[in-house]
Amino acid sequence: MQYTKPMIDLVYEIRRRVDANMKPSVKMANPDMLKELADYHHHAKDTITKTLIKELLFLAGDQWHQLLEPTPSDTAKVPDIPKQMVKVYRGQTTLVDAPHPAEEGIAMRSELLVKDIPPPAKPVRMYRGHPVL
C-alpha cells in the first residue's frame, strides 16, 4: 500500500488531535499505525478524531475499514491483515507486506544451494576474437 497525499494529511491532523500518550505511535514510520488507530477509534471520545481515523482507514482500503466494524463477540476472528514494513525510497513512503517465515526459509535454502556451486574458472582473456595465452 502506498500513502497518498490525502492520507498523509490525515495522519498529520490525527497526530495533532490524539492524546499525548498516543502521539509517538502515530507516525509514518510505524507499520502498525493503522491497527493502533483502529483500536484508538473505539476508545476515543472526540468525534472529529474518530471521523478522521475512519476516513484514513477508508482510504487505506477495505480490509482496514473492516477493523472499525463492531464484532458480535470477542471470539470473532479479526480480518487477517499481513504484517507490513515501511519502505522509503526517494521520498516515497510505502507499506509492503513483510516476508513470511516460510518464505524466508525458502530464500535461505536457495542461498545455501548457490554456495554449493563452485566459482567459475578464471576468465579467458580475448584479443580480436582469439584467446590470449
Disulfide bonds with the S-S distance in Angstrom:
none
